[in-house]
């Protein structure tokens, strides 16, 4: 009977010893919230809490409004926003701002109901450069009830890339003008 009581006390004694050991480092000193903030270097406003994390409030931790790194995207933010603007007429199937990939679903223009297009857009760099965007365009034509793959001219992807780059430059110029 005594043994059974002793086994019941083991978890209680273990919990008590851990609690006492945890308080051993306390030292009786209390800190204000301001002192804790200075000591621990809290990073308010960042979801990930690290440098380059996704910033909720639009500015990076250094307080600058540099749009290339302000929002924690893995790619150039002007190219990202320009890509979304350019492809806004198509249904977006997937958009990954950290990897720089935008995949659209099939889009059929009202003017040509027997053909549809799909776009895969890749942003390749954190810099706003002419070779920072790659577009792949897919086309299908209706043959009765079936859709069949069709060739797309190389100029179609190039035209979309140029449209994205032009819009990205416009966004950058607007951001620089607003910063002045």
HELIX and SHEET records of a PDB file:
HELIX    1   1 UNK A    2  UNK A   23  1                                  22    
HELIX    2   2 UNK A   33  UNK A   40  1                                   8    
HELIX    3   3 UNK A   77  UNK A   86  1                                  10    
HELIX    4   4 UNK A  154  UNK A  179  1                                  26    
SHEET    1   A 4 UNK A  92  UNK A  96  0                                        
SHEET    2   A 4 UNK A 101  UNK A 104 -1                                        
SHEET    3   A 4 UNK A 115  UNK A 123 -1                                        
SHEET    4   A 4 UNK A 107  UNK A 108 -1                                        
SHEET    1   B 5 UNK A  92  UNK A  96  0                                        
SHEET    2   B 5 UNK A 101  UNK A 104 -1                                        
SHEET    3   B 5 UNK A 115  UNK A 123 -1                                        
SHEET    4   B 5 UNK A 133  UNK A 143 -1                                        
SHEET    5   B 5 UNK A 146  UNK A 150 -1                                        
END                                                                             
